[in-house]
Amino acid sequence: MSLRKRIADSTWANRLVEGFFSGYTRFAHATSRWEAHGFEAMEAELAKGEPVIFTVWHQRLIMAPYMFNQDLGKFCSLTSAARAGRLVGQVLARFGFATIPMSSHKRHVALSREVLRRMADGYTIGIAVDGPRGPARVASSVPLVWARSTGKKIFVLSYATRRAIIFPSWDRFMLPLPFTRGVLMCREWQREVPRKMDDEMLETLRLDLQAALDEVTDASDRAAGREPDGART
């Protein structure tokens, strides 16, 4: 086994990286001026004891801990079972979130059953709908399948900061800098997901959800005072 792989598989090394990212996220949030827009509808659902489906682009995932009020409900995020996904899951766990690892070896039926079980237990389910590998800003139909099965509402969310580092990754990952201005934004997706739909209807709704995520992401950029950062490849 190579040295790089031994380090990547090391428990202490992973804890060190997890601690850095969770600590940095807290620091960036605490040192910046933040505004929150549009969270009333989602929080009203949570206050009634109704979990929701929380969707975000992978590029804006890092500030998810500050997009959900854990005083109003429980949150569970889907993460990749690969090393990077496990790291994200452990970082979210440090903020009190539960996670469900997605594995290429796990059948979609089994994954959906686990998600539906969590939602029945009162968990809001969060997913980066273009993750974990992209293409960037191309939404999967997975949240629509869950909405059809549960009748729960879908919300589209984003964050932006005036100053940020954009990584040269597949999703152009955004890392907020400290001591800046930030915006957290949430909108209810207004389309109804019928219990029965054909492939054409599913694709129409998928494209509509994709457009709604683009709109809320671009709006958060503009509200933070930066040019919209279209990350689609």
C-alpha positions as CSV (number, residue, x, y, z in Angstrom):
1,M,0.0,0.0,0.0
2,S,1.3,3.4,-0.9
3,L,2.1,6.1,1.7
4,R,-0.6,8.4,0.2
5,K,-3.2,5.7,0.5
6,R,-2.2,4.8,4.1
7,I,-2.5,8.4,5.0
8,A,-5.9,8.7,3.3
9,D,-7.1,5.6,5.2
10,S,-5.7,6.7,8.5
11,T,-8.3,7.4,11.2
12,W,-6.2,10.1,12.8
13,A,-5.5,11.8,9.5
14,N,-9.2,11.8,8.6
15,R,-10.1,13.2,12.0
16,L,-7.6,16.0,11.5
17,V,-9.1,16.9,8.1
18,E,-12.6,16.7,9.5
19,G,-11.7,18.9,12.4
20,F,-10.1,21.5,10.0
21,F,-13.1,21.7,7.7
22,S,-15.7,21.8,10.4
23,G,-13.7,24.4,12.4
24,Y,-13.1,26.5,9.3
25,T,-16.8,26.4,8.4
26,R,-17.7,27.7,11.9
27,F,-15.0,30.3,11.7
28,A,-16.1,31.6,8.3
29,H,-19.7,31.8,9.5
30,A,-18.9,33.5,12.8
31,T,-16.6,36.2,11.3
32,S,-18.9,37.2,8.4
33,R,-22.2,39.2,8.2
34,W,-25.0,36.9,7.1
35,E,-28.5,37.5,5.9
36,A,-31.1,34.7,5.5
37,H,-33.9,35.0,2.9
38,G,-36.9,32.8,2.3
39,F,-36.7,30.3,5.0
40,E,-40.2,31.0,6.5
41,A,-42.0,28.3,4.4
42,M,-39.6,25.6,5.2
43,E,-39.5,26.4,8.9
44,A,-43.3,26.5,9.0
45,E,-43.4,22.9,7.7
46,L,-40.7,21.8,10.2
47,A,-42.6,23.5,13.0
48,K,-45.7,21.4,12.1
49,G,-43.5,18.3,12.5
50,E,-43.4,17.7,8.7
51,P,-40.0,16.7,7.3
52,V,-39.0,18.1,3.9
53,I,-36.7,17.3,1.0
54,F,-33.7,19.7,1.1
55,T,-31.9,20.2,-2.3
56,V,-28.7,22.1,-3.1
57,W,-26.0,22.1,-5.7
58,H,-22.8,20.3,-4.7
59,Q,-20.9,23.5,-5.2
60,R,-22.8,25.1,-2.3
61,L,-22.9,22.2,0.1
62,I,-20.4,23.3,2.8
63,M,-22.8,25.8,4.4
64,A,-25.6,23.3,4.7
65,P,-25.3,23.2,8.6
66,Y,-26.4,26.9,8.6
67,M,-29.3,26.3,6.2
68,F,-31.3,24.0,8.5
69,N,-32.7,24.9,12.0
70,Q,-32.1,21.8,14.1
71,D,-34.3,23.3,16.8
72,L,-37.2,22.5,14.5
73,G,-36.3,19.0,13.2
74,K,-33.9,16.3,12.5
75,F,-31.6,16.3,9.4
76,C,-30.1,13.4,7.4
77,S,-27.8,14.0,4.4
78,L,-26.9,11.6,1.6
79,T,-23.2,11.3,1.1
80,S,-21.0,9.2,-1.1
81,A,-19.5,6.0,0.4
82,A,-16.1,6.9,-1.2
83,R,-13.4,8.6,0.8
84,A,-14.4,12.2,0.0
85,G,-18.1,11.4,0.7
86,R,-17.2,9.8,4.0
87,L,-15.3,13.0,4.9
88,V,-18.3,15.2,4.1
89,G,-20.4,12.9,6.2
90,Q,-18.1,13.1,9.2
91,V,-17.9,16.9,8.9
92,L,-21.8,17.1,8.8
93,A,-21.9,14.7,11.8
94,R,-19.8,17.3,13.8
95,F,-22.8,19.6,13.3
96,G,-25.2,17.0,14.6
97,F,-26.5,15.7,11.2
98,A,-27.1,12.1,10.5
99,T,-25.9,10.7,7.2
100,I,-26.8,7.9,4.7
101,P,-23.8,6.7,2.7
102,M,-24.5,6.1,-1.0
103,S,-22.6,3.1,-2.4
104,S,-22.4,2.0,-6.1
105,H,-22.9,-1.5,-4.7
106,K,-26.2,-0.6,-3.0
107,R,-29.3,-1.0,-5.1
108,H,-31.4,2.2,-5.6
109,V,-34.4,0.3,-4.2
110,A,-32.5,-0.4,-0.9
111,L,-31.3,3.2,-0.7
112,S,-34.8,4.6,-1.3
113,R,-36.2,2.3,1.4
114,E,-33.7,3.7,3.9
115,V,-34.5,7.3,2.9
116,L,-38.2,6.7,3.2
117,R,-37.7,5.0,6.6
118,R,-35.7,8.0,7.8
119,M,-38.4,10.4,6.6
120,A,-41.1,8.3,8.3
121,D,-39.0,8.8,11.5
122,G,-39.2,12.6,11.0
123,Y,-35.9,13.3,9.3
124,T,-35.6,15.9,6.7
125,I,-33.5,14.5,3.9
126,G,-30.8,16.6,2.2
127,I,-29.1,15.9,-1.1
128,A,-26.7,17.6,-3.4
129,V,-28.7,16.7,-6.5
130,D,-25.7,16.8,-8.9
131,G,-23.4,14.9,-6.6
132,P,-21.2,13.2,-5.9
133,R,-19.5,13.2,-9.3
134,G,-21.6,15.5,-11.5
135,P,-22.1,16.7,-14.2
136,A,-22.2,20.0,-12.4
137,R,-25.7,21.6,-12.1
138,V,-27.5,18.7,-13.8
139,A,-30.2,17.6,-11.4
140,S,-31.0,13.9,-10.8
141,S,-34.6,12.8,-10.6
142,V,-34.0,11.2,-7.1
143,P,-35.8,14.0,-5.1
144,L,-38.8,13.7,-7.3
145,V,-39.1,9.9,-6.6
146,W,-39.0,10.6,-2.9
147,A,-41.5,13.4,-3.2
148,R,-43.8,11.1,-5.2
149,S,-43.6,8.4,-2.5
150,T,-43.9,10.7,0.6
151,G,-45.9,13.7,-0.5
152,K,-43.3,15.9,1.2
153,K,-42.4,19.3,-0.1
154,I,-39.1,20.1,-1.9
155,F,-37.1,23.1,-1.1
156,V,-34.2,24.6,-3.1
157,L,-31.3,26.2,-1.2
158,S,-28.1,28.0,-1.7
159,Y,-25.5,30.2,-0.1
160,A,-23.0,32.8,-1.4
161,T,-20.4,35.1,0.0
162,R,-19.0,38.2,-1.5
163,R,-15.5,36.8,-1.1
164,A,-14.8,33.1,-1.7
165,I,-12.3,30.7,-3.2
166,I,-13.6,28.8,-6.2
167,F,-11.7,25.5,-6.6
168,P,-10.9,24.0,-10.0
169,S,-13.0,20.9,-9.2
170,W,-15.7,19.4,-11.4
171,D,-18.3,21.4,-9.5
172,R,-16.2,24.6,-9.0
173,F,-16.6,24.1,-5.3
174,M,-17.1,27.4,-3.4
175,L,-15.3,27.9,-0.1
176,P,-16.4,31.0,1.8
177,L,-13.7,33.3,3.1
178,P,-14.0,34.9,6.6
179,F,-14.7,38.5,7.3
180,T,-17.0,39.0,4.4
181,R,-20.8,39.3,3.6
182,G,-22.8,36.2,3.2
183,V,-26.3,35.2,2.1
184,L,-28.3,32.0,2.9
185,M,-31.3,31.5,0.6
186,C,-34.3,29.1,0.5
187,R,-37.3,28.8,-1.8
188,E,-40.1,26.3,-1.9
189,W,-40.3,24.5,-5.2
190,Q,-43.9,25.1,-6.2
191,R,-44.5,22.2,-8.6
192,E,-46.7,19.3,-7.6
193,V,-45.3,15.8,-8.0
194,P,-48.1,13.4,-9.0
195,R,-48.2,9.8,-7.7
196,K,-48.3,8.5,-11.2
197,M,-46.2,10.0,-14.0
198,D,-44.6,8.8,-17.2
199,D,-41.0,9.4,-18.2
200,E,-41.9,12.6,-20.1
201,M,-43.5,14.1,-17.0
202,L,-40.6,13.0,-14.8
203,E,-38.1,14.7,-17.2
204,T,-40.2,17.9,-17.3
205,L,-40.2,18.1,-13.5
206,R,-36.5,17.3,-13.3
207,L,-35.7,20.2,-15.7
208,D,-38.0,22.5,-13.7
209,L,-36.3,21.6,-10.4
210,Q,-32.9,22.1,-12.1
211,A,-33.9,25.6,-13.2
212,A,-35.2,26.4,-9.7
213,L,-31.9,25.4,-8.2
214,D,-30.0,27.6,-10.7
215,E,-32.3,30.5,-10.0
216,V,-31.9,30.4,-6.2
217,T,-28.1,29.9,-6.6
218,D,-27.8,32.9,-9.0
219,A,-30.0,34.9,-6.7
220,S,-27.8,34.2,-3.7
221,D,-24.8,35.3,-5.7
222,R,-26.4,38.6,-6.7
223,A,-27.6,39.2,-3.1
224,A,-24.1,38.7,-1.8
225,G,-22.7,41.2,-4.3
226,R,-21.0,38.8,-6.7
227,E,-21.6,37.8,-10.3
228,P,-23.6,34.5,-10.7
229,D,-21.2,31.6,-11.0
230,G,-22.7,29.2,-13.5
231,A,-20.9,25.9,-12.8
232,R,-22.5,23.7,-15.4
233,T,-20.0,21.9,-17.6
